[in-house]
Amino acid sequence: MNYDVNDFDKDVIERSREIPVLVDFWAQWCGPCRILGPVLEKLAQESDGRWALAKVDTERFPDVAAKYGIRSIPNVKLFVDGKVVNEFLGALPEPLVKQWLARALPSKYEKTVAIAEQLLLENNLDAAQNLLAEVVTKEPQNHKALVLLAQTFLQTDPGKAAELVRPIEQDSDFFDVAEAIRTFASLFQKRQHPETLPHANVKSTYLAAIESLRENDFESALQKFIEVIRENRYYDDDGSRKACVAIFKIIGEEHELTKKYRRDFSSALYV
């Protein structure tokens, strides 16, 4: 099969509006390019039409190479809707290219996940759970679907929520959210078994904070966790600090509550 580009706008830009296009910028004189090229061609043949491969000879198309800042090759860029959305440099071995593709390619179920996310915001957990479970079955590496599905189980089965995000590691864009979910799950399990918590004056406040968190009352939870930090910073292995960080990660740095309580949280840590 011939993957060579003849018309960049047609073969890459226009085509990428229909299907993701992986562009291999290469040259005949480049040794690593000759190693990577067959790997990409093999994976393209195995992709079942999920993405297309286009090979751009930088000697034939120096203007295209210059436009996309190609300074060393091989350089592989993923185009979606006419734009570069991800890239890597060098002749990666096949297993690493597969890992990269798994993270970089947009999901076929992006719209379904977006619908489920909206259902989750509306607290329609059962409907969101059904949609997300189907996506995760078909795309086990869909980290966004995994963290959303885990959130539907946090209140009813925190152990399962933690298990769902267990495969998400530091190289994932969703690692921070997964860490927050693991923190929430641990707190909810402690709420179910309060006898496992150390005896201290702040214990009742700490449990009340966890209850507020379970009810998605983030403001009340933050207030109570910060109160615990001020009175007994390291209670439950620094649990209140970890809880506040997790809340900030879940709601986002731009959320009004994050902006409102970041300063109180920071000052409480250094009282």
Rosetta blueprint (number, residue, H / E / L):
1 M L
2 N L
3 Y L
4 D E
5 V L
6 N L
7 D L
8 F H
9 D H
10 K H
11 D H
12 V H
13 I H
14 E H
15 R H
16 S H
17 R H
18 E L
19 I L
20 P L
21 V E
22 L E
23 V E
24 D E
25 F E
26 W E
27 A L
28 Q L
29 W L
30 C L
31 G H
32 P H
33 C H
34 R H
35 I H
36 L H
37 G H
38 P H
39 V H
40 L H
41 E H
42 K H
43 L H
44 A H
45 Q H
46 E L
47 S L
48 D L
49 G L
50 R L
51 W L
52 A E
53 L E
54 A E
55 K E
56 V E
57 D E
58 T L
59 E L
60 R L
61 F L
62 P H
63 D H
64 V H
65 A H
66 A H
67 K H
68 Y L
69 G L
70 I L
71 R L
72 S L
73 I L
74 P L
75 N E
76 V E
77 K E
78 L E
79 F E
80 V E
81 D L
82 G L
83 K E
84 V E
85 V E
86 N E
87 E E
88 F E
89 L E
90 G L
91 A L
92 L L
93 P L
94 E H
95 P H
96 L H
97 V H
98 K H
99 Q H
100 W H
101 L H
102 A H
103 R H
104 A H
105 L L
106 P L
107 S L
108 K L
109 Y L
110 E H
111 K H
112 T H
113 V H
114 A H
115 I H
116 A H
117 E H
118 Q H
119 L H
120 L H
121 L H
122 E L
123 N L
124 N L
125 L H
126 D H
127 A H
128 A H
129 Q H
130 N H
131 L H
132 L H
133 A H
134 E H
135 V H
136 V H
137 T H
138 K H
139 E L
140 P L
141 Q L
142 N L
143 H H
144 K H
145 A H
146 L H
147 V H
148 L H
149 L H
150 A H
151 Q H
152 T H
153 F H
154 L L
155 Q L
156 T L
157 D L
158 P H
159 G H
160 K H
161 A H
162 A H
163 E H
164 L H
165 V L
166 R L
167 P L
168 I L
169 E L
170 Q L
171 D L
172 S L
173 D L
174 F L
175 F H
176 D H
177 V H
178 A H
179 E H
180 A H
181 I H
182 R H
183 T H
184 F H
185 A H
186 S H
187 L H
188 F H
189 Q H
190 K H
191 R H
192 Q H
193 H L
194 P H
195 E H
196 T H
197 L L
198 P L
199 H L
200 A L
201 N L
202 V L
203 K H
204 S H
205 T H
206 Y H
207 L H
208 A H
209 A H
210 I H
211 E H
212 S H
213 L H
214 R H
215 E L
216 N L
217 D L
218 F H
219 E H
220 S H
221 A H
222 L H
223 Q H
224 K H
225 F H
226 I H
227 E H
228 V H
229 I H
230 R H
231 E H
232 N L
233 R L
234 Y L
235 Y H
236 D H
237 D H
238 D H
239 G H
240 S H
241 R H
242 K H
243 A H
244 C H
245 V H
246 A H
247 I H
248 F H
249 K H
250 I H
251 I H
252 G L
253 E L
254 E L
255 H L
256 E H
257 L H
258 T H
259 K H
260 K H
261 Y H
262 R H
263 R H
264 D H
265 F H
266 S H
267 S H
268 A H
269 L H
270 Y L
271 V L
